[in-house]
Amino acid sequence: MISLFDLFKPGIGPSSSHTVGPMRAAHRFLSRLEKIPAAARVRVTLYGSLAWTATGHATDKAVILGLAGQTPEHVDPDQADSLVRRVRENKAIRIAGRSVAFDPETDIITDLETVPPVHPNTVQFQALDADGAVLTTERFCSVGGGFIVPEQATEHASYRLPDMPYDFSSGAELLERTRETGTSIAAVVLANECALRPETDITAYLDRIIDIMMACIERGLTQRGPLPGRLKVERRAAALYERLQASERRNQRSAHEIMDWVSLFAMAVNEENAAGGRVVTAPTNGAAGVLPSVLRYYRDFCYDSSRAGMHEFLLTAAAIGGLFKLNASISGAEVGCQGEVGVASSMAAAGLAAALGATPLQIENAAEIAMEHHLGMTCDPVAGLVQIPCIERNAFGAVKAINAASLAMHGNGEHRVSLDQVIRTMAETGRDMNHRYKETSLGGLAVNFPEC
């Protein structure tokens, strides 16, 4: 089981694998540099998908922030640009009280030729002495959702947890744990989390995640103007919010209005993400709007909703997200957007079903339905920006999640295709997908949409 503390991580946009992961890797390399007094210069090389979308996904900015001592969890989004500007102007970073040369213009290299041997999201850090000789080299893979792994390590090495009281690594095993204990999926996850830390800490963290998600929606509902990047995409959430409020005041409410609200919440989050704002990986930044919008739908539109129900939602969603992470991928650069918005929709469907009182079988069915109808979804961001089609795609992922939960709860949980089978299919589809459609901006909308 992957801990919800690892799966739901506060950070800044626009990408968990291209922003949060590289920032975390740079910060880890910084701690090593502090023990190398001969280091006079730092050089960074981006490979694969990180290189192809370096500027659009703010990977260069993330690396600078990490080397400047910032972490995704604690960096102030409103101060990030000024910190980056200072490094660019000084052409140096501070390490253990001394200045070390680092000019982002020349010392961040985008290698578009070399194919990284382990993972398409690979970043290399090197420390050089005053004569230009390499003192040390570290390479990290950003494997999705902000997770980073040293290239020489196995993928599971960085997040394998101690033995759990109710361990599971498949949907079938998860359902078996609920049968053995006579409890819910959320209760199984909570019991496992309690083996690592006090329940009060878990509850506090869940509340923190909920508060960040809701605050992101609220901020996104009020912001206007163009998003960063050469596309100059205008924010739409604030105007849509005003129109929906006006319809309410006039009592002109269409049958599908609730889905408009769900779409609005998702778009508000992902516009914030595109602007580099504070979001929660759920399971990634590119898919960060799906869970908050469905969680908000539960809170605002579902009868008898509660804070405890929101906890149940997130605990259940974490179980499903962990299964995808363990057995397939949540990296767009590895399996396309089916691993991001698809997984987020599956998690949200399961979470909503749980909060509404579904059985474990119905919850597993909801998760399976949501992913089944995202299979094959490509990741082809226009201009390498997490904007088109990413923002609207989160809205559709949220609506599909609600539909999947509803369909599952109208049944008894019995179904032909299991969650494990759809996870395996997603992994196989991702392996078969052409690399141009996996977060490189070399195919699909990214090349068929005229930017000018």
GIGI-V257529 format. One record per residue. N is the residue number from 1. RES is the residue in one letter. SS is DSSP state (alpha for helix, beta for strand, coil for the rest). NEAR is the number of other C-alpha atoms within 12 Angstrom. Layout:
{{N RES SS NEAR} {N RES SS NEAR}}
This chain:
{{1 M coil 41} {2 I coil 39} {3 S coil 38} {4 L alpha 42} {5 F alpha 38} {6 D alpha 33} {7 L alpha 41} {8 F coil 42} {9 K beta 39} {10 P beta 41} {11 G beta 47} {12 I beta 53} {13 G coil 53} {14 P coil 52} {15 S coil 61} {16 S alpha 52} {17 S alpha 54} {18 H alpha 57} {19 T alpha 53} {20 V alpha 51} {21 G alpha 49} {22 P alpha 54} {23 M alpha 46} {24 R alpha 43} {25 A alpha 45} {26 A alpha 46} {27 H alpha 31} {28 R alpha 28} {29 F alpha 37} {30 L alpha 37} {31 S alpha 21} {32 R alpha 24} {33 L alpha 37} {34 E coil 24} {35 K coil 15} {36 I coil 25} {37 P coil 21} {38 A coil 24} {39 A coil 33} {40 A coil 29} {41 R beta 37} {42 V beta 46} {43 R beta 43} {44 V beta 43} {45 T beta 37} {46 L beta 42} {47 Y beta 37} {48 G alpha 37} {49 S alpha 48} {50 L alpha 54} {51 A alpha 37} {52 W alpha 41} {53 T coil 40} {54 A coil 39} {55 T coil 33} {56 G coil 38} {57 H coil 43} {58 A coil 39} {59 T alpha 48} {60 D alpha 41} {61 K alpha 41} {62 A alpha 49} {63 V alpha 50} {64 I alpha 46} {65 L alpha 43} {66 G alpha 38} {67 L alpha 46} {68 A coil 42} {69 G coil 32} {70 Q coil 35} {71 T coil 32} {72 P coil 44} {73 E coil 32} {74 H coil 22} {75 V coil 31} {76 D coil 22} {77 P alpha 30} {78 D alpha 16} {79 Q alpha 18} {80 A alpha 32} {81 D alpha 23} {82 S alpha 18} {83 L alpha 27} {84 V alpha 34} {85 R alpha 22} {86 R alpha 22} {87 V alpha 30} {88 R alpha 25} {89 E alpha 16} {90 N alpha 19} {91 K coil 25} {92 A beta 29} {93 I beta 37} {94 R beta 29} {95 I beta 30} {96 A coil 19} {97 G coil 11} {98 R beta 17} {99 S beta 23} {100 V beta 31} {101 A beta 30} {102 F coil 35} {103 D coil 27} {104 P alpha 34} {105 E alpha 24} {106 T alpha 18} {107 D alpha 26} {108 I beta 34} {109 I beta 31} {110 T beta 30} {111 D beta 24} {112 L coil 22} {113 E coil 14} {114 T coil 22} {115 V coil 21} {116 P coil 25} {117 P coil 16} {118 V coil 24} {119 H coil 37} {120 P coil 38} {121 N beta 52} {122 T beta 44} {123 V beta 51} {124 Q beta 36} {125 F beta 41} {126 Q beta 34} {127 A beta 37} {128 L beta 26} {129 D coil 21} {130 A coil 16} {131 D coil 12} {132 G coil 17} {133 A coil 17} {134 V beta 20} {135 L beta 24} {136 T beta 27} {137 T beta 25} {138 E beta 30} {139 R beta 32} {140 F beta 44} {141 C beta 45} {142 S beta 47} {143 V beta 48} {144 G beta 51} {145 G coil 55} {146 G coil 47} {147 F beta 43} {148 I beta 40} {149 V beta 34} {150 P beta 33} {151 E coil 28} {152 Q coil 18} {153 A coil 17} {154 T coil 17} {155 E alpha 25} {156 H alpha 24} {157 A alpha 18} {158 S alpha 21} {159 Y coil 25} {160 R coil 21} {161 L coil 23} {162 P coil 17} {163 D coil 16} {164 M coil 22} {165 P coil 21} {166 Y coil 30} {167 D coil 33} {168 F coil 28} {169 S coil 29} {170 S coil 30} {171 G alpha 38} {172 A alpha 24} {173 E alpha 23} {174 L alpha 35} {175 L alpha 37} {176 E alpha 23} {177 R alpha 28} {178 T alpha 28} {179 R alpha 19} {180 E alpha 16} {181 T alpha 19} {182 G coil 15} {183 T coil 21} {184 S coil 35} {185 I alpha 47} {186 A alpha 42} {187 A alpha 32} {188 V alpha 34} {189 V alpha 42} {190 L alpha 39} {191 A alpha 27} {192 N alpha 32} {193 E alpha 35} {194 C alpha 23} {195 A coil 22} {196 L coil 23} {197 R coil 18} {198 P coil 15} {199 E alpha 18} {200 T alpha 14} {201 D alpha 17} {202 I alpha 26} {203 T alpha 25} {204 A alpha 17} {205 Y alpha 26} {206 L alpha 35} {207 D alpha 25} {208 R alpha 23} {209 I alpha 37} {210 I alpha 36} {211 D alpha 24} {212 I alpha 30} {213 M alpha 43} {214 M alpha 33} {215 A alpha 26} {216 C alpha 38} {217 I alpha 43} {218 E alpha 28} {219 R alpha 27} {220 G alpha 38} {221 L coil 32} {222 T coil 24} {223 Q coil 28} {224 R coil 23} {225 G coil 18} {226 P beta 19} {227 L coil 30} {228 P coil 30} {229 G coil 25} {230 R coil 17} {231 L coil 24} {232 K coil 20} {233 V coil 25} {234 E beta 24} {235 R coil 33} {236 R coil 31} {237 A alpha 36} {238 A alpha 28} {239 A alpha 21} {240 L alpha 26} {241 Y alpha 31} {242 E alpha 18} {243 R alpha 21} {244 L alpha 28} {245 Q alpha 20} {246 A alpha 14} {247 S alpha 18} {248 E alpha 16} {249 R alpha 11} {250 R coil 11} {251 N coil 11} {252 Q coil 14} {253 R coil 18} {254 S coil 14} {255 A coil 9} {256 H coil 13} {257 E alpha 23} {258 I alpha 26} {259 M alpha 28} {260 D alpha 29} {261 W alpha 38} {262 V alpha 42} {263 S alpha 41} {264 L alpha 45} {265 F alpha 49} {266 A alpha 51} {267 M alpha 52} {268 A alpha 46} {269 V alpha 57} {270 N alpha 56} {271 E alpha 53} {272 E alpha 48} {273 N alpha 47} {274 A alpha 46} {275 A coil 42} {276 G coil 43} {277 G coil 40} {278 R beta 45} {279 V beta 56} {280 V beta 50} {281 T beta 51} {282 A coil 54} {283 P coil 56} {284 T coil 56} {285 N coil 59} {286 G coil 66} {287 A coil 58} {288 A alpha 62} {289 G alpha 54} {290 V alpha 56} {291 L alpha 61} {292 P alpha 55} {293 S alpha 51} {294 V alpha 57} {295 L alpha 50} {296 R alpha 41} {297 Y alpha 38} {298 Y alpha 38} {299 R alpha 26} {300 D alpha 21} {301 F alpha 21} {302 C coil 21} {303 Y coil 13} {304 D coil 15} {305 S coil 23} {306 S coil 19} {307 R alpha 22} {308 A alpha 23} {309 G alpha 30} {310 M alpha 41} {311 H alpha 37} {312 E alpha 38} {313 F alpha 48} {314 L alpha 51} {315 L alpha 45} {316 T alpha 48} {317 A alpha 49} {318 A alpha 47} {319 A alpha 53} {320 I alpha 56} {321 G alpha 53} {322 G alpha 43} {323 L alpha 42} {324 F alpha 45} {325 K alpha 44} {326 L alpha 33} {327 N alpha 29} {328 A coil 38} {329 S coil 43} {330 I coil 48} {331 S coil 51} {332 G alpha 53} {333 A alpha 49} {334 E alpha 44} {335 V alpha 46} {336 G coil 47} {337 C alpha 46} {338 Q alpha 51} {339 G alpha 56} {340 E coil 54} {341 V alpha 55} {342 G alpha 56} {343 V alpha 62} {344 A alpha 61} {345 S alpha 55} {346 S alpha 56} {347 M alpha 58} {348 A alpha 58} {349 A alpha 55} {350 A alpha 57} {351 G alpha 54} {352 L alpha 55} {353 A alpha 48} {354 A alpha 46} {355 A alpha 41} {356 L coil 35} {357 G coil 30} {358 A coil 34} {359 T coil 33} {360 P alpha 41} {361 L alpha 33} {362 Q alpha 37} {363 I alpha 52} {364 E alpha 55} {365 N alpha 46} {366 A alpha 49} {367 A alpha 56} {368 E alpha 48} {369 I alpha 42} {370 A alpha 46} {371 M alpha 48} {372 E alpha 35} {373 H coil 27} {374 H coil 38} {375 L coil 33} {376 G coil 30} {377 M coil 32} {378 T coil 40} {379 C beta 48} {380 D coil 40} {381 P coil 44} {382 V alpha 36} {383 A alpha 36} {384 G alpha 43} {385 L coil 45} {386 V coil 52} {387 Q coil 46} {388 I coil 34} {389 P coil 35} {390 C alpha 47} {391 I alpha 42} {392 E alpha 34} {393 R alpha 38} {394 N alpha 48} {395 A alpha 40} {396 F alpha 36} {397 G alpha 50} {398 A alpha 52} {399 V alpha 43} {400 K alpha 41} {401 A alpha 50} {402 I alpha 45} {403 N alpha 31} {404 A alpha 37} {405 A alpha 43} {406 S alpha 31} {407 L alpha 28} {408 A alpha 34} {409 M alpha 32} {410 H coil 18} {411 G coil 20} {412 N coil 18} {413 G coil 28} {414 E coil 21} {415 H coil 21} {416 R coil 14} {417 V coil 21} {418 S coil 28} {419 L alpha 41} {420 D alpha 31} {421 Q alpha 28} {422 V alpha 37} {423 I alpha 43} {424 R alpha 29} {425 T alpha 29} {426 M alpha 41} {427 A alpha 34} {428 E alpha 22} {429 T alpha 29} {430 G alpha 35} {431 R alpha 24} {432 D alpha 18} {433 M coil 26} {434 N coil 23} {435 H alpha 29} {436 R alpha 29} {437 Y alpha 34} {438 K beta 42} {439 E coil 52} {440 T coil 43} {441 S coil 38} {442 L coil 28} {443 G coil 25} {444 G coil 27} {445 L alpha 26} {446 A alpha 32} {447 V alpha 18} {448 N alpha 15} {449 F coil 18} {450 P coil 11} {451 E coil 18} {452 C coil 9}}
